[in-house]
């Protein structure tokens, strides 16, 4: 098993919360990570297994008798009725002195799972998201493959490019035939595949839903439903535009990324690096790969967005930290990257504390106006380091040992 960046954060969450939901698309490695935890005495149930679902025919009785150990419940969206008894079980365990590390819930669909759990288990649950394998989890020899093949472990570690491509084709087909039927049975799998492929061609762009609807010969609401479904299945990211009072006309439409670069390439028939380097999607594919890599290591309280004005000022990725500080990030697939004038204009509007240019470079250096040119893995480590500094500052301001009475005069 390759080490996962989120593992320590997951263990910390289980020590501070009675229930933790680990979200991520199918085959991203959630179950493997859960098995690593289960080796320490946890019990694992796969809710897609009829045998395991039968064990939960009376969930309160079954789970209450096992409250001395961590219960790992995989594909929990298959039993949405489970959340209501979990609330009572958590409260019962709290009264008996067990307040943390009761349940680890694994799910492959965000909206459906989040709505039910957040309403039923409010104040009792934490959420984490597992991304694909990225540069801080991989040796340098695998970094280019992580862009070409994507971050799904089975695709990335396949014995040959052909096996990797075959795995991704099968993955796409199984998602369309199985998960779409579960969450949206009225959507035709072939129509959704065409829509998904169209998004691959538009990677990193602002999407005109009306135009996509016309191309598919469906109405706008139907096309928007397709997009919502792919977002909810954690396959597509809708990156919101930044809004604020800067006295400029700003673009209001979100940018759309297929979250795994390997799936982008599979949908477009790109099979090797030579094909990718000569394909029109090259720059957009790299941009999406960089965005997902950075957000995989960014803390959940960092707000990602992009900035674009009608006058042409643009920032590919804007990270807004809880303090209100901005990091402006420009992304170029070049060994000698240079920002466009629009990037500098956008920085004048927002005054970010850091200006990063991520390119295909091997070392870190600075160019004019304090723009730092950095390799992707260095930018990712900078985000991790900033997160650590922010957490240390929070502990100084709000120490864990502080009591309510400590704040009284």
HELIX and SHEET records of a PDB file:
HELIX    1   1 UNK A    7  UNK A   16  1                                  10    
HELIX    2   2 UNK A   30  UNK A   38  1                                   9    
HELIX    3   3 UNK A   50  UNK A   55  1                                   6    
HELIX    4   4 UNK A   59  UNK A   64  1                                   6    
HELIX    5   5 UNK A   76  UNK A   79  5                                   4    
HELIX    6   6 UNK A   82  UNK A   95  1                                  14    
HELIX    7   7 UNK A  110  UNK A  120  1                                  11    
HELIX    8   8 UNK A  140  UNK A  142  5                                   3    
HELIX    9   9 UNK A  143  UNK A  149  1                                   7    
HELIX   10  10 UNK A  153  UNK A  156  1                                   4    
HELIX   11  11 UNK A  161  UNK A  174  1                                  14    
HELIX   12  12 UNK A  175  UNK A  179  3                                   5    
HELIX   13  13 UNK A  180  UNK A  183  1                                   4    
HELIX   14  14 UNK A  189  UNK A  201  1                                  13    
HELIX   15  15 UNK A  209  UNK A  216  1                                   8    
HELIX   16  16 UNK A  220  UNK A  232  1                                  13    
HELIX   17  17 UNK A  261  UNK A  267  1                                   7    
HELIX   18  18 UNK A  273  UNK A  277  1                                   5    
HELIX   19  19 UNK A  282  UNK A  297  1                                  16    
HELIX   20  20 UNK A  341  UNK A  350  1                                  10    
HELIX   21  21 UNK A  368  UNK A  370  5                                   3    
HELIX   22  22 UNK A  376  UNK A  397  1                                  22    
HELIX   23  23 UNK A  404  UNK A  407  5                                   4    
SHEET    1   A 5 UNK A  43  UNK A  46  0                                        
SHEET    2   A 5 UNK A  71  UNK A  74  1                                        
SHEET    3   A 5 UNK A 103  UNK A 107  1                                        
SHEET    4   A 5 UNK A  19  UNK A  23  1                                        
SHEET    5   A 5 UNK A 125  UNK A 129  1                                        
SHEET    1   B 3 UNK A 205  UNK A 206  0                                        
SHEET    2   B 3 UNK A 255  UNK A 258 -1                                        
SHEET    3   B 3 UNK A 236  UNK A 239 -1                                        
SHEET    1   C 6 UNK A 303  UNK A 308  0                                        
SHEET    2   C 6 UNK A 314  UNK A 320 -1                                        
SHEET    3   C 6 UNK A 326  UNK A 331 -1                                        
SHEET    4   C 6 UNK A 354  UNK A 358  1                                        
SHEET    5   C 6 UNK A 371  UNK A 374  1                                        
SHEET    6   C 6 UNK A 365  UNK A 367 -1                                        
END                                                                             
